[in-house]
């Protein structure tokens, strides 16, 4: 996986966004929890409390301002995979990923290719 390339701040931001994606549609599936477990192990982070709420706007701003384009792409791809893992791509998940696309200034061709 490519998440190990992230710096400590990016790792912390990523895992919080992962929780936000998981909870976005109001239903956290087992397969999503399994993905989160893999992420926390890869990032060498403690498991997060799924009851905690995160304000994603400052998290996205931090990543947009301080991450390389390569790391932004890694973050987007991994969060997209998490959003799709349960077989549903909920509007709430699309909204969060749309915020990332805009803030990260990702090229439409990259986004289209990633989704397909």
Secondary structure, DSSP 8 states (H G I E B T S, - for coil): --GGGS-HHHHHHHHHHHHHHHHHTS---HHHHHHHHHHHHHHT-----TT----HHHHHHHHHHHS-HHHHHHHHHHHHHHHHTTS---HHHHHHHHHHHHHHT--HHHHHHHH-
